[in-house]
């Protein structure tokens, strides 16, 4: 009742608990892991589908198809890891040829984004009437992210989209606690994801285990298939190292575990140093306003200096697409982070889709269509 965190809430709430947690842009986390892998020698094949995988003469023969150019190729491997998330059973069925795979339970989680409804950097977690929790998180400076739902999902995970019922659920849950009612007209963006939860037979979607299960399929004298069922982004590094341990059991030692303290590209600074990094970027590039310098620090870290290079004015950044997005950043995302479409740039690499209007987005799409050659890949 006296803390500033209580001001946005309806009267009547007298007790709360506080703890510290971490927030991450999951899309950037994924692309930075890919960038890190490429920097260490991995071959990253974006927009490439695994058409088939068959055991042949003691090895895997895998057929790949570039979904942009239509070109196909065949590669061989001593071991195949099925890390396809919510598509894990679909890969077993349609790619590997193991019919009727039923190992994961698909659960959809949806979110809404509205204009900022409270000040400060704290997030809120509320107990909903059905026993689930709903959170409200400061998002991209000027917005609030509200989520999430839990409902069973059937179909292609790529088609997941928020339902009318989920919108009503999240609006009502937030409205139970905040003084400001949240209505459909307040929503500026929504997104949904599908969690591949290991099917442990739980009766309700939100009760299914969030743990992962690793399973090796290895017929006699044939190459192994390692399947990953379940798992979550919070513990992805521990999961990855557990997978490497399984690989070592099959193929032999690959070296000591090393990722626990390894920063991702641009992350070679202490968490408490982000404000100082923002100041360094603003000092080196005084033509950037403070919010833009902060965005670069958050999204690119110390690699902001490589991205911005020798620029001394905004004009040096090239074509302006809207908000604080310029050609130099877009080219960086094409060349270094595999961006191929406007959606890649404004949703999967940044969240500038919240700030660019339809005309600006169309201009960006036209630039990418002219710039990106068919089948091109990011520079290593």
KOLLUM-530673 format. One record per residue (C-alpha): z, y, x; residue number from 1; residue in one letter. Coordinates in steps of 0.5 Angstrom, whole numbers, plus 500, padded with zeros to 3 digits. Each point is the difference from the previous one (the first is absolute). Example, Ala and Ser with C-alpha at 12.3 -4.5 7.8 and 13.67 -1.06 7.14 Angstrom:
<rs>
516_491_525_1_A
498_507_502_2_S
</rs>
This chain:
<rs>
500_500_500_1_X
501_505_506_2_X
494_497_505_3_X
493_503_499_4_X
498_493_499_5_X
503_500_493_6_X
496_507_498_7_X
494_496_498_8_X
504_495_496_9_X
502_500_492_10_X
507_502_499_11_X
505_494_500_12_X
499_496_506_13_X
506_501_505_14_X
499_495_505_15_X
495_498_505_16_X
499_496_506_17_X
496_502_506_18_X
497_497_506_19_X
494_501_505_20_X
494_496_500_21_X
493_501_503_22_X
493_502_496_23_X
493_498_503_24_X
493_501_497_25_X
498_493_500_26_X
493_501_500_27_X
501_504_507_28_X
504_495_502_29_X
495_495_499_30_X
494_504_504_31_X
505_501_506_32_X
501_493_501_33_X
493_499_500_34_X
499_505_504_35_X
505_498_505_36_X
497_493_500_37_X
493_503_502_38_X
503_504_505_39_X
503_493_503_40_X
493_496_499_41_X
500_498_493_42_X
493_500_496_43_X
501_503_494_44_X
495_499_495_45_X
501_504_494_46_X
496_499_493_47_X
499_493_503_48_X
501_494_495_49_X
501_493_502_50_X
495_496_496_51_X
502_493_502_52_X
505_497_506_53_X
499_492_501_54_X
502_496_505_55_X
495_497_505_56_X
500_496_506_57_X
507_502_502_58_X
500_507_498_59_X
499_505_495_60_X
493_503_498_61_X
501_506_496_62_X
494_504_496_63_X
501_507_500_64_X
496_505_496_65_X
500_508_501_66_X
500_503_493_67_X
497_506_501_68_X
494_497_504_69_X
500_493_497_70_X
499_497_507_71_X
503_494_501_72_X
503_496_507_73_X
504_494_502_74_X
506_500_504_75_X
504_494_503_76_X
508_500_501_77_X
505_495_502_78_X
505_502_495_79_X
499_504_493_80_X
505_504_497_81_X
500_502_493_82_X
503_507_499_83_X
497_502_494_84_X
506_502_496_85_X
498_500_493_86_X
494_496_501_87_X
503_495_504_88_X
499_495_494_89_X
493_502_499_90_X
498_499_507_91_X
503_493_500_92_X
496_499_494_93_X
493_503_501_94_X
500_501_508_95_X
503_494_503_96_X
499_495_494_97_X
507_498_498_98_X
499_500_492_99_X
506_502_495_100_X
504_504_506_101_X
506_502_496_102_X
505_503_505_103_X
501_507_498_104_X
502_504_494_105_X
497_507_500_106_X
504_506_497_107_X
497_507_499_108_X
504_506_502_109_X
498_507_497_110_X
502_507_502_111_X
498_507_497_112_X
500_506_504_113_X
502_507_497_114_X
501_507_503_115_X
507_501_503_116_X
506_499_495_117_X
505_501_505_118_X
502_504_507_119_X
502_497_506_120_X
499_494_504_121_X
504_495_497_122_X
497_494_495_123_X
503_497_494_124_X
501_493_498_125_X
502_499_493_126_X
502_494_496_127_X
496_499_494_128_X
502_497_493_129_X
496_493_502_130_X
504_499_506_131_X
495_502_505_132_X
500_506_504_133_X
495_506_500_134_X
500_505_506_135_X
497_508_500_136_X
498_502_507_137_X
498_506_503_138_X
493_499_502_139_X
495_504_504_140_X
504_506_500_141_X
498_503_493_142_X
500_494_496_143_X
505_494_497_144_X
499_493_500_145_X
503_496_495_146_X
499_492_500_147_X
500_494_499_148_X
499_495_495_149_X
500_492_500_150_X
495_496_496_151_X
497_494_501_152_X
492_501_502_153_X
494_496_499_154_X
493_501_502_155_X
497_503_507_156_X
506_505_503_157_X
494_505_502_158_X
500_501_493_159_X
507_502_499_160_X
501_506_496_161_X
506_503_496_162_X
501_499_493_163_X
502_504_494_164_X
506_496_499_165_X
502_501_508_166_X
499_508_499_167_X
504_500_494_168_X
506_496_504_169_X
500_504_506_170_X
500_507_496_171_X
506_497_495_172_X
504_498_506_173_X
499_507_504_174_X
502_503_493_175_X
506_497_500_176_X
503_503_506_177_X
496_506_501_178_X
501_507_496_179_X
492_501_500_180_X
497_495_496_181_X
494_496_503_182_X
494_500_496_183_X
493_497_501_184_X
497_507_500_185_X
504_501_507_186_X
497_494_503_187_X
495_502_506_188_X
499_493_503_189_X
502_493_499_190_X
499_494_504_191_X
502_493_500_192_X
500_494_504_193_X
501_492_500_194_X
506_497_503_195_X
498_492_502_196_X
507_497_499_197_X
501_493_502_198_X
501_496_493_199_X
507_498_500_200_X
500_499_493_201_X
504_506_498_202_X
500_501_493_203_X
499_508_500_204_X
495_504_505_205_X
505_504_503_206_X
505_494_502_207_X
494_496_504_208_X
502_500_507_209_X
498_505_505_210_X
500_496_506_211_X
494_496_503_212_X
498_493_501_213_X
496_498_506_214_X
496_493_499_215_X
496_496_505_216_X
494_496_498_217_X
498_495_505_218_X
496_494_499_219_X
500_495_506_220_X
496_502_505_221_X
497_506_497_222_X
502_508_501_223_X
506_503_496_224_X
500_505_495_225_X
506_504_499_226_X
502_503_493_227_X
504_506_499_228_X
503_500_493_229_X
504_506_498_230_X
503_505_505_231_X
501_508_499_232_X
498_506_504_233_X
508_501_502_234_X
500_494_504_235_X
493_500_502_236_X
501_500_508_237_X
505_494_499_238_X
495_496_496_239_X
495_501_505_240_X
504_498_506_241_X
502_494_496_242_X
493_498_499_243_X
498_501_507_244_X
506_495_502_245_X
496_495_495_246_X
494_501_504_247_X
503_499_506_248_X
503_493_498_249_X
492_498_498_250_X
497_504_506_251_X
505_501_505_252_X
504_506_503_253_X
497_507_499_254_X
505_504_503_255_X
507_503_498_256_X
501_503_494_257_X
499_508_501_258_X
499_504_494_259_X
507_501_498_260_X
500_507_503_261_X
493_501_501_262_X
497_507_497_263_X
494_500_496_264_X
495_505_502_265_X
502_507_501_266_X
507_497_498_267_X
503_501_507_268_X
506_505_499_269_X
506_499_497_270_X
501_501_492_271_X
505_506_501_272_X
494_503_504_273_X
495_501_495_274_X
502_508_498_275_X
499_501_508_276_X
494_496_500_277_X
497_505_494_278_X
503_506_504_279_X
496_498_506_280_X
493_499_496_281_X
501_506_497_282_X
501_504_506_283_X
494_496_503_284_X
496_502_494_285_X
502_506_498_286_X
495_501_494_287_X
503_494_497_288_X
505_502_494_289_X
507_496_501_290_X
499_496_494_291_X
493_497_503_292_X
503_499_507_293_X
506_496_496_294_X
495_496_497_295_X
496_499_507_296_X
507_498_503_297_X
502_495_494_298_X
493_497_500_299_X
497_500_507_300_X
506_501_504_301_X
499_501_507_302_X
493_499_499_303_X
499_506_497_304_X
498_503_506_305_X
495_496_502_306_X
497_501_493_307_X
500_507_500_308_X
498_500_507_309_X
498_507_503_310_X
499_504_493_311_X
503_507_501_312_X
498_502_493_313_X
499_497_493_314_X
493_501_501_315_X
500_495_506_316_X
502_495_495_317_X
493_500_496_318_X
498_499_493_319_X
506_502_495_320_X
501_495_494_321_X
506_503_497_322_X
507_500_500_323_X
501_499_508_324_X
495_495_501_325_X
495_502_505_326_X
494_496_503_327_X
503_499_507_328_X
506_496_496_329_X
495_496_496_330_X
495_498_506_331_X
507_498_503_332_X
501_495_494_333_X
493_498_501_334_X
500_498_507_335_X
507_498_501_336_X
503_497_493_337_X
494_497_497_338_X
499_505_494_339_X
493_499_497_340_X
501_503_493_341_X
504_507_497_342_X
505_495_497_343_X
501_497_507_344_X
502_507_502_345_X
504_504_495_346_X
504_494_497_347_X
500_494_505_348_X
501_504_507_349_X
503_507_497_350_X
502_502_493_351_X
496_506_499_352_X
497_497_494_353_X
506_504_497_354_X
497_506_502_355_X
492_500_500_356_X
497_501_494_357_X
494_496_497_358_X
495_505_503_359_X
503_500_507_360_X
500_492_500_361_X
493_500_498_362_X
498_504_506_363_X
505_495_504_364_X
496_494_498_365_X
493_503_501_366_X
503_502_507_367_X
502_493_501_368_X
494_497_497_369_X
495_504_505_370_X
505_498_506_371_X
502_493_500_372_X
494_495_501_373_X
500_493_497_374_X
504_495_503_375_X
503_505_505_376_X
507_498_503_377_X
505_505_503_378_X
500_501_507_379_X
505_496_504_380_X
</rs>
